[in-house]
Amino acid sequence: MAISEMSFNRRAIPADAQETEWTAPDGWKLRRIDWTKAQPSRGALLFLPGRGDHYEKYLETLAQLSEAGWSVTAIDWRGQGGSGRLLDDRHIGHIDDFATWIADLKAFWSDWKRESRGPHVVLAHSMGGHLAMRALVEQAIDPDAVALSAPMLGIPTMGLPYAVHHAAARLLGNMGDPARAAWKEGEKPGSPLNVREKILTHDDDRYADELFWWTARPEVKLGPPSWHWVERAIASTRLLNKEGALEAVNVPILLMATTSDKLVDTKRIIRDAKRLSHSELLVFGAEAAHELLREADPVRDRCMAAIREFFDKVAKPA
């Protein structure tokens, strides 16, 4: 049976999943969801979503991985999804520094790894992929394997060198309140909501799932990032560009990307795959947009098969 043929209601929390909260060392509460098997046949998998995401968008993926034998957990990042907001304007995505998210991930990883059976693997999308990679570089997590969907290893710079792009973002942010929205709507500058779907996925129904959850749980909806987020995002991607940073990572990593991505720098993903000592690369073309795990079945099935095969190969059960 093809993965896509698994019957699943993407617009309801499964009966075998538990929604709870985890408290960070500073008292901030992060929302989590778990499919916990008494005796998982594979191990434990942690899913890390992208910017503006919430775990409801990935229920289908998480349930399928649970069916494949993994004890599955997903979290919402501080300041988005069901994990609260950092500004009075709940529409704006914000963070003081990406290091705050790394600190959250490090503490959560320690608790989660202690409470679960290995091997321990990570699946992450977009900004979540960036944070997973940075956590590997900083040795904040120690998974047995990692799979990344369209990881934000770089942001499109309109042809500018990263240093110039970073300086421009810093200048524009400081021309007003850095916590103000960097643009009005959509996922990128000049991208209104009516073209948002084309940037994210070719699957109308899966795109509509997110709109359903915005209505069913309006607290999870998030708009564009702040200028400060943009500047800190560029700064964080530049950290990964330092010589020796990725080269020191020895964890097996699967990178999945598409050359049609409008939100992350796919050329950098391809380049960075060569910097890693143990990586595999799956690249799509015009058939795939940014949200590979929410794409139409022909793309999504290939991704899910690649993830399962990769983890089966490099993360052996104890």
C-alpha positions as CSV (number, residue, x, y, z in Angstrom):
1,M,0.0,0.0,0.0
2,A,1.4,3.4,-0.9
3,I,1.9,5.8,2.0
4,S,-0.6,8.2,0.4
5,E,-3.3,5.5,0.6
6,M,-3.3,5.5,4.4
7,S,-6.7,6.7,5.6
8,F,-6.3,9.7,7.9
9,N,-8.3,12.7,9.0
10,R,-5.8,15.7,8.8
11,R,-8.4,18.0,10.5
12,A,-8.6,16.2,13.9
13,I,-6.2,15.3,16.6
14,P,-5.8,11.5,16.5
15,A,-7.2,9.6,19.5
16,D,-3.8,8.0,20.1
17,A,-2.0,11.3,20.4
18,Q,-1.6,13.4,23.5
19,E,-1.3,17.2,23.6
20,T,0.6,18.6,26.6
21,E,3.0,21.3,27.6
22,W,6.7,21.2,28.4
23,T,8.2,23.9,30.6
24,A,11.5,25.5,29.6
25,P,14.1,26.3,32.3
26,D,12.9,29.9,32.4
27,G,9.3,28.9,32.9
28,W,8.1,29.4,29.3
29,K,5.6,26.7,28.2
30,L,6.0,25.0,24.8
31,R,3.2,23.0,23.4
32,R,3.9,19.4,22.4
33,I,2.1,16.4,20.9
34,D,3.2,12.8,21.4
35,W,2.4,9.4,19.9
36,T,4.0,7.3,22.6
37,K,4.3,3.5,22.0
38,A,4.9,1.2,24.9
39,Q,7.4,-0.7,22.9
40,P,8.3,1.2,19.7
41,S,9.9,-1.1,17.2
42,R,12.1,1.7,15.8
43,G,12.9,4.3,18.4
44,A,12.0,7.9,19.1
45,L,11.5,10.7,16.5
46,L,11.3,14.4,17.2
47,F,9.7,16.7,14.6
48,L,10.7,20.4,14.5
49,P,8.4,22.7,12.4
50,G,9.2,25.8,10.4
51,R,8.7,29.5,10.9
52,G,5.1,30.3,11.5
53,D,4.2,26.6,11.7
54,H,2.2,24.6,14.2
55,Y,2.2,20.9,14.6
56,E,-1.4,20.5,13.3
57,K,-0.1,21.1,9.8
58,Y,1.9,17.9,10.0
59,L,-0.5,15.5,11.7
60,E,-0.5,13.2,8.6
61,T,3.2,12.9,8.5
62,L,3.5,12.3,12.3
63,A,0.8,9.7,12.3
64,Q,2.4,7.8,9.4
65,L,5.8,7.8,11.2
66,S,4.1,6.5,14.3
67,E,2.5,3.7,12.2
68,A,6.0,2.9,10.9
69,G,7.0,2.1,14.5
70,W,8.4,5.4,15.8
71,S,7.5,7.0,19.1
72,V,6.8,10.5,17.7
73,T,7.0,13.9,19.4
74,A,6.5,17.4,17.9
75,I,6.8,20.8,19.6
76,D,5.8,24.3,18.7
77,W,8.6,26.8,18.9
78,R,8.5,29.5,21.5
79,G,6.5,32.5,20.2
80,Q,4.5,30.6,17.6
81,G,1.9,27.9,17.2
82,G,0.4,27.1,20.6
83,S,3.5,28.1,22.5
84,G,2.5,31.7,23.1
85,R,3.7,35.0,21.5
86,L,6.6,37.3,22.2
87,L,4.9,40.6,21.1
88,D,1.7,42.2,22.0
89,D,0.8,42.0,18.3
90,R,0.1,38.3,18.0
91,H,0.2,38.5,14.2
92,I,4.0,39.2,14.0
93,G,6.6,36.4,14.4
94,H,9.4,37.4,16.6
95,I,12.4,36.2,18.6
96,D,15.1,38.0,20.5
97,D,17.8,35.8,19.1
98,F,17.9,32.3,17.5
99,A,20.1,31.3,20.4
100,T,16.9,31.3,22.6
101,W,15.4,28.6,20.4
102,I,18.6,26.6,20.5
103,A,18.5,26.8,24.3
104,D,14.9,25.6,24.3
105,L,15.8,22.7,22.0
106,K,18.8,21.7,24.1
107,A,16.8,21.6,27.3
108,F,13.9,19.8,25.6
109,W,16.2,17.3,24.0
110,S,17.7,16.4,27.3
111,D,14.4,15.7,28.9
112,W,12.9,14.0,25.8
113,K,15.9,11.7,25.3
114,R,15.9,10.7,28.9
115,E,12.2,9.7,28.8
116,S,12.3,7.8,25.4
117,R,14.0,4.7,24.0
118,G,16.5,5.1,21.2
119,P,17.7,5.4,18.6
120,H,16.8,9.1,18.6
121,V,16.2,10.8,15.3
122,V,15.1,14.3,14.2
123,L,12.9,15.3,11.3
124,A,12.7,19.1,10.7
125,H,11.3,21.5,8.2
126,S,12.5,24.9,7.0
127,M,13.4,27.1,10.0
128,G,13.2,23.9,12.1
129,G,15.9,22.5,9.8
130,H,18.1,25.5,10.3
131,L,17.8,25.2,14.1
132,A,18.4,21.5,14.0
133,M,21.6,22.1,12.0
134,R,22.8,24.8,14.3
135,A,22.1,22.7,17.3
136,L,24.2,20.0,15.7
137,V,27.1,22.5,15.1
138,E,26.8,23.7,18.7
139,Q,26.4,20.1,20.1
140,A,23.2,21.0,21.7
141,I,21.6,17.7,20.5
142,D,23.1,14.4,19.7
143,P,20.7,12.5,17.4
144,D,21.5,9.2,15.7
145,A,20.3,10.6,12.4
146,V,18.5,13.7,11.0
147,A,16.2,14.3,8.0
148,L,15.6,17.9,6.8
149,S,12.8,19.1,4.6
150,A,13.7,22.4,2.7
151,P,16.0,23.5,5.5
152,M,16.6,27.2,5.9
153,L,20.4,26.9,5.6
154,G,20.3,30.2,3.7
155,I,17.8,32.9,2.7
156,P,17.5,34.2,-0.9
157,T,19.5,37.4,-1.0
158,M,18.4,38.8,-4.4
159,G,22.0,38.3,-5.6
160,L,23.6,40.3,-2.8
161,P,26.5,38.9,-0.8
162,Y,25.4,37.7,2.6
163,A,27.3,40.5,4.4
164,V,25.6,43.1,2.3
165,H,22.2,41.5,2.7
166,H,22.7,41.3,6.5
167,A,23.7,45.0,6.6
168,A,20.6,46.0,4.6
169,A,18.3,44.1,6.9
170,R,19.9,45.7,10.0
171,L,19.6,49.1,8.4
172,L,15.9,48.7,7.4
173,G,15.1,47.2,10.8
174,N,16.6,50.2,12.6
175,M,14.7,52.7,10.5
176,G,11.8,52.1,12.8
177,D,10.7,49.7,15.5
178,P,12.7,46.5,14.8
179,A,9.7,44.5,16.2
180,R,7.4,45.8,13.4
181,A,6.3,43.5,10.7
182,A,8.9,43.2,7.9
183,W,6.1,43.0,5.3
184,K,2.4,43.0,5.3
185,E,1.2,39.5,4.5
186,G,2.3,36.2,3.0
187,E,5.6,34.3,3.4
188,K,8.0,36.7,1.7
189,P,8.2,40.4,0.7
190,G,5.6,41.3,-2.0
191,S,3.8,38.0,-1.6
192,P,0.1,38.6,-0.8
193,L,-2.0,35.8,0.8
194,N,-3.7,35.0,-2.5
195,V,-0.4,33.6,-3.9
196,R,0.8,32.1,-0.7
197,E,-0.5,28.6,-1.7
198,K,1.6,28.5,-4.8
199,I,4.8,29.2,-2.8
200,L,4.0,26.4,-0.3
201,T,2.4,23.5,-2.1
202,H,0.6,22.2,-5.2
203,D,-1.9,20.3,-3.1
204,D,-5.1,22.3,-2.7
205,D,-6.5,20.1,0.0
206,R,-3.4,20.0,2.2
207,Y,-3.1,23.8,1.9
208,A,-6.7,24.1,3.0
209,D,-5.9,22.0,6.1
210,E,-3.9,24.9,7.5
211,L,-6.8,27.4,6.9
212,F,-9.1,24.9,8.7
213,W,-6.8,24.9,11.7
214,W,-6.6,28.7,11.7
215,T,-10.4,28.8,12.1
216,A,-10.6,25.8,14.5
217,R,-7.7,27.1,16.7
218,P,-7.1,30.8,15.9
219,E,-4.4,31.0,18.5
220,V,-2.0,29.1,16.2
221,K,-2.2,31.5,13.3
222,L,0.9,33.7,12.7
223,G,1.7,36.3,10.1
224,P,5.0,37.7,8.8
225,P,8.1,38.0,10.8
226,S,9.5,41.1,12.5
227,W,12.5,43.0,11.0
228,H,14.4,41.8,14.0
229,W,13.6,38.2,13.2
230,V,14.8,38.8,9.6
231,E,18.1,40.2,10.8
232,R,18.7,37.5,13.4
233,A,17.8,34.8,10.8
234,I,20.5,36.1,8.4
235,A,23.0,36.3,11.3
236,S,22.2,32.7,12.3
237,T,22.6,31.4,8.7
238,R,26.0,33.2,8.5
239,L,27.1,31.3,11.6
240,L,26.6,28.0,9.7
241,N,28.6,29.5,6.8
242,K,31.8,29.7,8.9
243,E,34.6,27.4,7.7
244,G,34.6,24.2,9.6
245,A,31.1,24.5,11.2
246,L,29.2,22.0,9.1
247,E,32.4,20.0,8.3
248,A,32.6,19.0,12.0
249,V,29.1,17.5,12.0
250,N,29.3,13.7,11.8
251,V,25.7,12.8,12.2
252,P,24.1,11.1,9.1
253,I,21.8,13.7,7.5
254,L,19.2,13.5,4.7
255,L,18.6,16.8,3.0
256,M,15.5,17.2,0.8
257,A,15.0,20.4,-1.3
258,T,13.4,21.8,-4.5
259,T,14.9,24.1,-7.1
260,S,11.5,25.9,-7.2
261,D,11.7,27.0,-3.6
262,K,11.0,30.7,-3.1
263,L,11.6,30.8,0.6
264,V,15.0,29.2,1.2
265,D,18.2,29.1,-0.8
266,T,18.3,25.7,-2.4
267,K,21.7,26.3,-4.0
268,R,23.1,26.7,-0.5
269,I,21.4,23.4,0.6
270,I,23.1,21.6,-2.3
271,R,26.4,23.2,-1.5
272,D,26.2,22.6,2.2
273,A,25.4,18.9,1.6
274,K,28.9,18.6,0.2
275,R,30.3,20.1,3.4
276,L,28.8,17.4,5.6
277,S,30.8,14.2,6.1
278,H,27.7,11.9,6.0
279,S,24.9,13.3,3.9
280,E,22.4,12.3,1.3
281,L,20.5,14.7,-1.0
282,L,17.1,14.5,-2.7
283,V,16.3,17.4,-4.9
284,F,13.0,18.1,-6.7
285,G,12.2,20.5,-9.5
286,A,9.1,22.4,-10.7
287,E,6.8,19.6,-9.3
288,A,7.6,20.7,-5.7
289,A,7.2,23.9,-3.7
290,H,8.6,24.7,-0.3
291,E,6.4,22.4,1.9
292,L,7.6,19.0,0.7
293,L,5.8,17.2,3.5
294,R,2.5,18.8,2.5
295,E,3.0,18.5,-1.3
296,A,0.9,16.5,-3.7
297,D,1.2,12.7,-3.3
298,P,3.9,12.0,-6.0
299,V,6.3,14.3,-4.3
300,R,5.3,13.7,-0.7
301,D,5.3,9.9,-1.1
302,R,8.9,10.0,-2.4
303,C,9.9,12.2,0.6
304,M,8.2,9.9,3.2
305,A,9.8,6.8,1.6
306,A,13.2,8.5,1.6
307,I,12.8,9.4,5.3
308,R,11.8,5.9,6.3
309,E,14.5,4.2,4.3
310,F,17.2,6.7,5.5
311,F,16.3,6.2,9.2
312,D,16.0,2.4,8.8
313,K,19.5,2.4,7.2
314,V,21.4,4.7,9.5
315,A,19.5,4.5,12.8
316,K,19.4,0.9,13.8
317,P,17.1,-0.2,16.7
318,A,19.1,-1.2,19.8
